[in-house]
């Protein structure tokens, strides 16, 4: 068998973005030995691209804010398909996670009286996003990275040995490595079905060497799936690795039909199409205009949001200075609504020369204020598009940004049902955001559930009386699978496939047929193409050797992208309604009967199976936070008797929540 390096830890975290690092820190602080495996360089995770801020009801900018309002906004944004317990925990614990970052050295922007500054964002009733200019994700990763280093320095100091390796005695980061399989124990019948996690198999991207990490607990924190789409804000790592690893290990994915197209990505020049334009631009006063110069968002306020948003430009403009007596501008509707509106304007012939709309902040704020608040955006447009956003508007349009769907997890522990020892947090986990995510909720989500995943993975590993042993047959199979693309003889007389060309065809198919506006016939066509792509991917051949071979890396990533793309297409075809990030032109309305339906994807060995599963009823005291008239738009008739609005009851904080952190 091919040589394989061996390691052993208590907890393995796959992914070193915000969720992965927060999980690793928590597991290490529980006293366990932790390995972090990241696909890129340490500190280069896609989290750094999150610009606007961390959503947390700290009430620094408006004293009326609290966790109940944040919960309410999150449920409204997700069109009530959210896992309500995850939304509750998230809203309650987000402030502690932000204050915790501050104690670890995060340098947030400040209010005049010295508190953490918070800005407006779409779908949030109050200014709620703690921020560092428009580089919040970068500061978050820098802070967590420094916390990891400080823990390593602590381990070195306590070791009593002047040995460089002691820095990584209890917390080691494996950089530029890819995990291709989760390894499991076999049951008495010889099957891995029902077995528990035993570790992971992967390879180093630079050298091509294979390795295993034996561990009883694995935390998936691998992010999203955006590289399956042609126009995306996602970085190269986002090939659905964690989603696919979970499927192949026997876990389920839910809500995969819900893909968020961020309304504002760059549309010109073509080389930068899809790069994110932060929602902070609109939160700080930027407005959307069509080619006629008209602020078109007033025409697209959906019925469920009527009364919550300004009806005139005058009221919308007053809101920025006086939020108590005015309603929010419709430019700050949830992302799914804004993306659909932009798409409609472009289709109606009122788009910009390059197929988008205008986003204008230059006429709203002084140049020096724009540069102070939005330094990255100013630099990005100046360098990449030769546009000075202090003098002229930006051209923007929808870009694939986030997947609400992911691994099905227990809301309190982030554990994956049916696969003991597997946990997931961040974008790779499903349920928290329902059918649409509010801006800023991603960073607080990864902090809240990253911590929970690390905590419960550590508890699970510590409580085991026996450590699972890696099955060598699985290691051998994973190694053979990894080197298959180098073996041209395996494909016989048929033509070899180029992974780059196949990837481009996959991206175009998903963009065109399973994109922002969907139709049954087109999705059926996409599924037919995906079946062909899967057969062709089995014939992908690469040249050279395993060192420095990006073609080989892509050939392996194709398996993951094809699996998650099939999940998206099959679930989107089955859900016959329009809700959040899922818009069916042939089923344009939101159907209350679909609110109780979670579509769950599992891997059959030959492909993806999708089943309909009833989600849980929302607890009565949480329903009491909403008006009955609003609930009647979302809830099924049998749920409404539970909804008797009254004074909201304060529920106890979770037993493992950390409260009382300093401000």
C-alpha positions, -999 to +999 in steps of 0.1 A: +000+000+000+011+036-006+030+051+023+007+069+048+018+091+077+000+085+110-011+109+137-033+106+167-054+133+185-086+135+205-104+159+182-099+167+146-113+200+132-115+201+094-114+238+084-096+268+099-121+296+093-140+312+121-161+281+130-131+258+129-107+279+149-134+286+175-141+249+178-104+241+181-099+267+208-128+254+228-117+217+225-082+226+235-094+246+265-113+215+276-079+199+280-079+177+249-053+174+221-066+190+189-056+188+152-068+215+128-066+207+091-070+235+066-071+235+029-052+268+025-026+286+046-034+292+082-051+326+084-062+326+048-097+311+053-127+324+034-140+340+066-116+369+059-139+379+030-168+386+054-167+424+055-198+440+072-198+428+108-209+403+134-246+404+143-252+405+180-279+422+201-256+442+224-278+473+223-248+496+219-264+516+191-300+513+202-311+504+237-342+487+225-323+458+209-323+424+227-320+387+219-357+384+213-357+410+185-326+394+170-344+360+171-375+376+155-355+391+127-336+359+120-369+339+118-384+365+095-354+364+073-355+326+070-392+327+063-398+306+095-381+275+081-352+280+106-344+255+133-360+277+160-337+263+187-306+272+168-319+307+161-327+311+198-293+299+210-276+321+183-295+353+194-288+347+231-251+338+229-239+361+201-231+391+224-209+370+247-190+357+217-183+392+205-172+405+239-151+374+242-133+383+209-126+417+224-110+402+255-088+382+231-076+414+213-101+422+186-100+459+178-136+469+170-147+503+158-160+523+188-190+546+196-182+581+209-186+568+245-162+539+239-185+510+233-183+486+204-199+503+174-228+486+156-241+493+121-273+487+102-277+457+079-305+443+058-333+426+077-321+437+111-345+460+130-317+478+148-280+486+142-266+453+153-234+445+135-202+449+155-176+458+129-140+468+120-145+491+091-154+467+062-127+442+072-145+424+101-138+389+089-101+396+087-100+409+122-120+379+135-096+355+119-066+375+131-079+374+166-087+337+166-054+329+150-036+348+177-056+330+204-044+297+189-008+309+189-011+321+225-024+286+235+005+270+217+029+293+236+012+284+269+017+247+261+054+253+252+059+272+285+043+245+305+061+216+288+094+223+307+113+212+276+131+235+251+117+215+222+102+234+193+077+206+187+062+213+221+045+243+207+021+219+189+019+194+217-019+199+222-029+221+193-015+215+159-024+231+126-019+211+094-017+237+066-025+232+029-040+197+034-072+183+021-094+156+038-109+132+013-126+107+037-140+104+072-129+070+086-153+050+107-153+018+127-171-013+114-200-029+132-201-065+141-216-073+107-186-057+090-204-026+077-194+010+085-231+019+085-239+026+121-202+028+130-186+057+148-160+081+137-124+068+139-105+097+122-098+111+088-078+104+056-062+132+036-032+145+017-008+174+018-014+196-012+023+206-017+039+172-015+010+148-023+018+127+008-011+108+024-018+109+061-044+097+086-054+113+119-069+089+143-095+106+165-128+097+181-143+131+172-143+151+140-157+187+136-165+197+101-161+235+095-153+236+058-177+264+046-198+264+015-203+251-020-200+283-042-174+270-066-201+248-082-215+281-097-199+302-124-206+336-108-197+334-071-182+355-043-166+323-028-129+316-028-113+285-044-117+263-013-155+263-014-160+230-032-185+215-008-159+193+009-175+190+043-210+185+028-197+156+007-176+141+035-207+141+057-228+124+030-202+097+023-200+091+061-237+084+063-249+118+075-279+138+061-280+173+045-310+195+048-322+227+032-299+222+002-323+239-021-317+272-004-287+289-020-282+326-013-274+349-041-260+380-026-276+410-043-244+430-048-214+414-065-192+432-089-203+428-126-174+445-144-148+438-156-153+401-164-122+391-145-137+401-112-174+393-118-190+380-087-165+395-061-185+406-031-197+442-025-204+443+012-239+451+024-222+477+046-225+500+016-263+500+019-262+499+057-242+531+056-265+549+033-259+535-002-289+532-025-298+511-055-308+527-088-317+514-122-305+528-155-332+554-154-318+567-121-348+555-101-347+539-067-366+508-077-366+489-044-398+507-033-416+486-060-404+453-045-415+453-009-433+419-005-466+417+013-451+400+044-429+430+049-454+457+042-455+482+071-420+475+082-402+495+054-404+531+042-428+539+014-412+571+003-376+582-004-381+610+021-390+587+050-362+563+040-336+591+041-349+603+075-344+568+089-306+571+089-308+599+114-340+590+133-348+553+134-373+557+162-398+576+141-391+563+106-391+530+088-361+513+071-353+519+034-363+489+012-327+488+001-322+470+034-347+442+028-333+407+033-309+396+006-332+372-012-357+400-018-331+425-030-314+399-053-348+390-070-356+427-074-322+434-092-328+404-114-362+417-123-349+452-132-322+437-154-347+414-172-370+444-178-342+462-196-335+487-169-300+474-161-266+489-164-244+485-195-228+455-180-259+437-168-264+449-132-278+480-114-262+510-098-252+511-061-246+547-052-229+559-020-210+588-036-240+611-034-249+601+001-217+605+021-186+628+020-156+612+003-136+611+035-164+594+053-167+567+026-130+560+028-131+558+066-162+535+067-155+514+036-118+513+030-117+479+014-146+487-010-128+520-021-096+501-027-113+471-044-132+492-070-103+516-076-078+488-082-100+462-100-126+483-119-110+518-121-141+532-103-138+558-075-168+550-053-165+585-037-173+601-070-194+576-090-218+547-085-208+510-086-223+484-110-235+454-090-256+423-095-264+390-078-236+365-071-237+330-055-227+337-019-239+313+007-257+280+011-283+278+039-283+240+036-258+218+053-252+189+076-282+180+098-271+186+134-285+186+169-290+223+177-275+223+212-244+201+206-238+205+169-236+166+168-246+148+136-275+123+142-266+088+131-228+093+129-214+092+165-184+114+168-192+137+139-200+174+145-205+204+122-205+242+125-207+273+104-218+273+068-214+235+064-241+230+090-278+234+081-309+246+099-299+279+116-308+302+087-339+285+073-345+296+037-324+328+038-296+342+059-295+377+072-262+396+067-239+395+097-256+363+111-229+342+095-200+355+117-220+352+149-233+318+138-198+304+133-187+318+167-217+305+186-219+270+171-181+267+165-177+270+203-206+245+209-192+220+184-157+222+200-172+219+235-194+189+228-168+171+206-144+174+235-170+161+259-178+132+236-141+122+232-133+126+269-162+104+279-153+074+257-140+044+275-123+030+244-107+048+214-119+037+180-093+021+158-088+031+122-098+004+097-068-002+073-091-014+045-107+020+044-073+037+044-062+015+014-095+023-004-091+060+002-055+060-011-066+041-043-094+066-048-070+095-045-045+082-071-071+070-096-069+102-117-032+094-125-041+059-139-052+064-176-055+026-181-086+024-158-108+042-184-102+017-212-106+028-248-129+058-241-118+094-241-101+109-210-117+139-194-100+172-185-111+182-149-108+219-158-132+217-187-156+195-168-156+220-139-165+249-162-194+229-177-207+221-142-205+258-131-223+270-163-250+243-158-257+253-122-256+290-130-280+287-159-304+259-148-304+259-109-296+296-103-315+325-089-348+318-108-357+282-112-381+262-134-389+225-132-379+217-168-345+234-165-338+216-132-347+182-148-323+191-176-296+200-150-301+166-133-296+148-166-264+168-172-252+160-137-256+123-143-235+127-175-209+148-156-206+121-129-198+095-155-173+118-172-157+127-138-149+090-133-128+093-165-109+124-154-072+120-160-043+142-149-007+142-158+025+146-138+029+135-102+013+143-068+036+173-060+023+207-068-005+194-091-036+216-091-052+195-118-052+165-095-067+186-066-095+197-089-102+161-101-107+151-065-128+182-057-151+173-086-166+144-066-177+168-039-191+195-062-211+169-082-226+155-050-237+188-036-249+200-069-272+170-072-284+177-037-293+213-046-310+204-079-330+175-065-342+194-034-350+225-055-371+204-080-390+187-051-399+220-032-428+233-052-430+268-038-409+300-036-393+308-003-361+327+007-332+317-015-353+293-035-374+310-063-396+289-086-410+308-115-435+279-120-444+279-083-442+317-075-460+318-042-449+308-007-470+279+005-477+276+042-479+238+039-443+237+030-432+255+062-432+223+082-412+205+055-374+199+057-360+182+026-333+158+036-306+145+013-288+112+018-263+093-002-274+059-015-241+048-030-253+055-065-266+090-061-287+113-039-320+105-024-343+133-011-370+127+015-395+150+031-392+153+069-414+173+093-396+199+112-403+207+148-430+230+161-418+264+173-421+268+211-451+288+222-433+315+241-411+322+210-442+324+188-455+350+213-429+374+200-448+378+167-482+391+159-509+366+150-515+383+117-479+379+107-478+343+119-509+335+098-488+343+066-463+316+075-477+289+098-498+260+088-534+261+101-527+234+127-498+254+142-518+286+147-537+275+178-503+274+195-497+311+186-514+331+213-494+363+215-487+376+249-458+389+269-427+369+259-415+345+286-378+346+294-364+311+290-334+299+308-300+303+291-284+270+280-265+253+308-232+256+289-236+292+278-211+317+291-228+348+304-216+380+320-186+387+298-174+423+300-184+449+276 
